[in-house]
Amino acid sequence: MNENFIGIDVGTQGVRIICFNENGKLTATAETYFEKKLNNVPEGWHEQLPHDWWNGVVLCLRKILRNVRNEKISAISVTSTSGTVCFLDKNYSPLIPAIMYNDRRSEKQAHILNEVLKGLTAKLGYKFNSSYGLAKILWVKENMPKVFEKTIKIVHAADFIVGKFSGNFCISDYTNVLKAGYDLIEGKWPEEIEKILGIPVGLLPEVVAPGAVIGVTSVACCKETGLSAGIPVVAGMTDGCASQVATGAVFPGEWNSTLGTTLVIKGVTEKILKDPLGRIYNHKHPDGWWLPGGASNTGGECILRRFERSKWEYLEKKAEELAPTDKICWPLVGKGERFPFVNPNAEGFEPQHCDQETLFTCYLEGVGYIEKLAYQTVEKLGAKTKDSIRIAGGATKSTIWNRIRASILGKTLLLPENTQAAAGAAILAASRTYFENLNQACENMVRIIKCYEPEKKWIPFYEEGYNKFVQELKNRAYI
């Protein structure tokens, strides 16, 4: 039918757009990088100009339309960073630069929120910090009162781009509003936000499920982008959630491991997964389920730091011969861990007096061990996991690492063709406009290009190694 769905990812460094058809075939892609950087801001501050985001989107869309101009574009969705906020005036123009997710100016305000909204944080199982949008909003109220007085609407990065498409700047989605303090269980903004903190709830967006149609492309938008008027624009997701969608892990019991610089696991549960230790967080699924996740400090950075890139190919070939080893290793870079356990003083460990080839193999295994502990942790909290895990991230390029991880986990690892956040946004665009729901969209649009089965002969060795690994963590009082 030549249906095409556009997914837009406004990232920290630039804009990426992906266009898929209803069968998950990539029909066009484009990206651009932001050139301007705001200088002369205090240390710890991070800001961007929302209009730079939009200019990047326009540029990429014009490239996309050169490839699909004769095809039908059926819907558009947007993803971006979680916790980035924009303050808009009566014309829905930014009053100040957007305060980015990694801006640290609001640490004091985060402490205030944890006291005022402790009922909410206990219910949803997280704690506010400076990356949360609500902390930034409170900071502006306290430190930039004139700007706050002129503010008509406070939106997230994805909401702003959706507004530029549709003219509707007043709606956000379940995932973006989590860090703005929205009560995902009750489905409303807590009254303390206005009564105690003095932030009028009317400044905050209306909330809908990701994938819900918010509006259609406006005439003004189409003049800038070249799009046709009347294309449905749907509510998006945060970039982390969109990346999960891109892997197809959207049904209860399905999980995704993204192994890049660090290891992040995300899954789907029927009920909210509460953790008294605060190791995980929960987004709300478009269909009413929950999207728990946790991020470790352990990950692929250990390989970057410890081994010369020019030797990786050789070391991977040697790892094929050496795995499994009889040694244990936890290749933590730096100090402190946040998931699957919390210990700010934890330090990594590795075997002594072994050659580079063996140590490299141990590093691959050590990350696999911490990944297994992560899944056992969420299972103890009540999560169900299936016999297969979707995988994403730069580490998936390593065949031997994928085989080792599969064997340690005792699960099949499924590698999707495209795991970028923009791909997840494109799938989300189709989820309620062409398909009945998100699960159906993923079944049709996510393509698995490789399966890694556990190596049966390796499994008993890795079970013994994992038990030794856990015992060493206990010996060091890390868990």
N, C-alpha and C positions, 0 to 999 in steps of 0.2 A: 504493500500500500504506500510505500515511500513516506511513512511517518518519520519525522525527525524531532528529537528532543535535545534541547540545549541546556548544558550544565555549566555554570560559571563559578569559578573559584577565585575570590579576591584574597590573595595571600599577603604575607608580610613583604615579600620581595616584588610581587607583580601579579598579573592577572592571567589565568589560564581558562580557556573555553574548550569544551568537548561537545561534539554533536554525535549522538547515537541514533540509529533507527530502532524500530520496535523489537528487533531481534538481537540488539546489542552490537551491531556492526558499526564500527567507527566510520563516520562519513566525512568528518572534518575536525580539525583541531587548530588552535592558534594560541599564542602566548606573547606577552610583552612584559618588560620589567620597568619598575618605577625608576626614573632618573633623579628626581628631586628628593633631597633629604633635608629635613628641617634641622637647622643648626641652632646653636646658642640656646639650647634647652638645658635645664639643670640635670645633674647626674641622676640617673635612675628614671628619667622621664623618656617616654617614647610616644611620638605623635606622628600622624600622617594627615594629609589633606584629602577629605572625602571626594572632592572633585577630581583629584588625581586618579582615584579608583575608577570613577565613572569614565574619565578620558581613556583609561586603559581598556575598559570594557568596550567602549565604542570602537576603538582601534581594532581590537580582536574580532568583534562582531563583523566588521566590514571585511576582514580577511575570511571569516567563516562563510559569509554570504557569496563570496566569489566562487566557492566550491559547491554550495547547495542552493544557489539562487533559483533553480528550477524544481527544487524539492519542496515539500510541505513542511514547515516548522509548526509543530503541534503544541508545544508548551516550553516554558523556560523556568528554571529554578536557579537559586544562588546560594552558595555557601561561602563562609568567611571565618575569620578568627573568633574564638569565643571570649567574651568579656570586653571587646572593643566597643566603645560607646561614642555617639555623636549627639551634640546638642543643637537642635534646629529652631529657627525663628518662625514667625508667622507665615513666611513664604516657603518654609521647609528647606531653607538654606542653612548651612552650618555656621554657627556663631563663633566657634573656635575650632582649631584642628581636632580631629578625633583623638581620643585618649586610648592608646593601644592596650591590648591584653597584657603585655609584659611591662607596662608602666608601673613603677613601684611607689609613686607619690602618696598613695592612699593607705599605707600600712596602719597608721593610727586609726583611720576610719574603719578598717576591717576589724580591729579589736572591739570597737564600739558596736559594730553589727553583731559580732558573736555574743555580746551580752544582751543587746536589745532583742535579737531574733533567735535566742537559744532554743526556744520551742520549735522553731522551724528547722534549725540545723539538726536537732535531735531527731525530728521526724524524718528528714530526708537523708541524714547521715553524712553531712559534710561540714566543713568549717570555712568561713569567709577568710580570704586573704586579699592582697592587693591586686591580684589578677581578676577579681570579681567586679563586674560592672557596677553593682550597687555601691561598693566602696568608692569607686571613682565619682559616682553621682553625688554621694555625700560630700566628697572632697570639694567638688565644684560649688555645691551649695554653701559650704563653709568658707571657701577661699576666693570665690569669684561670684559674689552675690548679684552683681549687675548682670552678668551673663545668665545666671540662674533665673532672674526675674524676667528676662526676655525670652526664655526658653518656652516653646509651645509643645515640643515633643522630644523625647529622648529615645533614640533608636540604636540598634546595633549595626555593624558594618553591612551585613547581608540585608537588613531591613532597608537601609538607605538605598542600596542598588535596586531592590525590589520597588521602592518608591519612585526611583527615577524611571523605571520601566512603566509602571502602572499609574503613577500619580497618587498612590495610596501609601503614605508614610506612617500609618498608624497601627500596623499589625506586625506582630512577630510570631515566632513558633516556640514550641515546647523546649527545644534544646538551647536556643539563644537566651531565653529568659531565666534559665536556671541560675546563672551567675548574677542576675539582676534581683534575685530574692523572691521569685514567683513560687507560690506553693503549688507544686505539681500534683499533690494528692488532693487538695481541696479545689484546685482549679481557680485560684484567685490570688490577687495581691494581698499579702498580710496587712491588716489594718495598722500595725505598728509602724509601717513605713511612712504613713502620713501622720498618724496621731503622735508618735514619739519622735521620729526623725524629721518631720516637717517637710517631707517630699510628697507633693500632691500626686496621688495615684493617677490622676488624669494626664500627667506628663508621660506616664509609662504606656507602652503599647497594649493593644488588645491582643489576646493570645489564641492561636489556632494550632491545629496539628500540622506537622510538616507534610507537604504535599497538597494541602488544601488550597484551592484556587482563591487568590487574593484580589485579582483584577485582570485586566488585559492590557496589552501594550497600547500606550496612548499615542495620539497623533504627534505630540511634541517629541516623544521618544523616537518615533519612527523617522522623523525628519533628521535626527542626529545619527541614528544607527543604520538606516536603510531597511529595517524590519517592516513587515506589513503590520497594519493596525489590527487590533482585536485578537492577538495571540494570547492564550491564557498564561498568566504569571502566577506561579504557585509558591507557597511558603517553603523556605529552604531549611537548612540545618547548619549547625556548627561544622567546621571542617573535619574534626575528629569523627563525628557521627556520620558525615557524608562519606568519609573513607571507609567506614564500617559497611555502609550500604553498598559501596562499590565492590566489596568482597562477597556480598550475598549473604552475610551472616545476619539475618533479620527475623528468624523464626525462633521461638523458645527452644533452648538447648544448643543453639548454634553460636559458635565463638570464633573470634578472629584474633590472631597474634600479629602485630606489626613490629617487626624487628628492624629498627634503623639505628640511630645513635643510642637510643634507649629501647626498652621493650615495653609495649603497651598491649594489654589484652582487653577486648571488649566483647560482650555477648548479649544475649537476650534471655530474660527471665519473665515468668508470668507475674511474679510479685516483686516488689521493691526489695533489693538485697541490702539489708542493714548491717553495718559493721561498727561495733562500738569503738574500735581502734581508729576509725577514720581512714582506712587504707583504700577504700574504693568510693566512687561517686555514682550516682544514678541519673541518667537522662530518661525522659519518657518517650516510649515508642509511639509512632504515629497511630498504631492500632490499639493503643492502650496498655501494652506490655511495658517492660522496663529495659533499659540499656545500661547495665552496670559495667564499670570498667576500672582498671587500675594501671598506673604507670610506674615502672621500676626505674631506678637509676642505673641498673645494669643493662648492657646492650652492646651493639656493634662498635661503639666508640673504643672499646678495649682493643679491638684489632687495629684500628687506626692509630692508636697511641703506641702500641707495643711492637708492631711489625711493619717493616718497610713495604710500601705498596708494590714496589717492583718485584717483591718476592712472593706475593700472595698466590699467584698461579702455581708456583713450585710447591709452596707449603700446603696448598689444597690437595695437590696430587699425593704428597707424602701422607696427609691425613687420611686419604683413602686406604693407605696401607696400614696405618698405625691404629686406626679406630677399631674397636674401643680400647682406650687405655685403662690401666688399673690405678690411675691417679685421680685426685680430686682437686678442683680449682674453682675459685669464685673470682672472676676477673672484673671486680668493681673498680671503676675509675673514680678517683677522689675518695671522699669520706661520706658515709651516711647512706641509708636506704629508706625508701618510703613505701615500697610494695614489692613482694608479698608480706613483708614485715616492716615495722617502723623502728629504726634504730639510728639516731643521728651520729652515733660514734662508730658505727660498723665500718670495718675496713676489709678489703679483699684479701685473698690468700691464693698462693699458687705453689706447685711442687718445686722443691729445690733441686739443683744439680741435674737438670735435664736439658737436652738439646733443644734448639729452636723449633724443630719439626714436632717434637713431642709436646712442647709447651703450646704451640699453636693449636694442636689437636685438643689439648686440655682446655684451652680457652673456648673453643667451640662447644665442648661438652659442658663446661661450667655455665655458660649462658643457657644451655638446654636444661640443666638441673634447676636453675632459678625459675625457668619457665614452667617446669613441672610443679614446683612448689607453689607458683602463682595459681595454677589451675586447682591444685589440691586445696588451696586456701579458699577460693570462691565456692568450691564444692562443700567444704565444711560449713560455710555460711548459708548453705541451702541451695546453691545453684546446681542445675543439671547441665552436663556437658555430653555432647554426642561423641561418636567414635571418630569423627573427623573434625579438623580445625582448618579454617581458612587462614592463609598466610599472606602477608604483604610486607613491604619495606625493602630497603636495599640489600639486606642479607639474603633474600630469596634468590639472588643471583648465584649463590654458592650451593651447588648440588650436594656436596658432601655435608655441608651444615644442615641442609634440609633433611638429609637421610639420618644424621645423628639426632636431630631434634625429634623426628618422627619415632625413632627407636627409643629414645628416653621417655617420651610422652606415651608411647604405646598407642598412638593414634595416627590415622592417615592425614597427611597434610595436603590441602588442596590449594593450588596456586591459580588465582584468577588472572585473566589476561590484562585487565586494567584496574588498578586499585587507587587511582588518584581521586581526590575529593571532588574534582569537577565531574568525573564519571559518576560518582554517587549522586551528585546534583542532577545530572541528566536522567538517571534512573528515577529519582524522586519526582522529576517533572512529569514522567510518564505514569507514575504510580496510581494517580487518581483521575487522570485525564483520558488515558487510553486503557489502562488496566483497572481491575477492581480494587487492588490494594498493593502495598509495597512488596509483599511476599511474591505475588504473581509477577510483578514487574521484574524482580530479581531472577525468578525462575526462567524468564524469557530473555533477559538482557545481560546476565552475568555469564561469562564464558570461562570455564575451567580449562586451563591449557596443560596442566601437569599435576599428577598425583604422586605423592611420596609415601610408600607403605613402610611400616616398621620392618627393620631387618630382623627376622626371627632369631637368627643366631646371635645377634647383638643384645637382644632384650634382657636375658639373665645377667649379663655383665653390667648393663646400665642400671638394672634394678639394684644390684649390689653397690654400684658406684653412687647411686642416688641416696641410698641409706647411709653410706659413709659421709656423704655431703651434708645431709641433714644433721647427723650426729656431730659433725664438726661445728656447724652453726650453733648447736645447743651447747657444745663445750665452750664456745666463745661467748655464751650468753646473749647471742643475737636473736634467738627465738626461744 
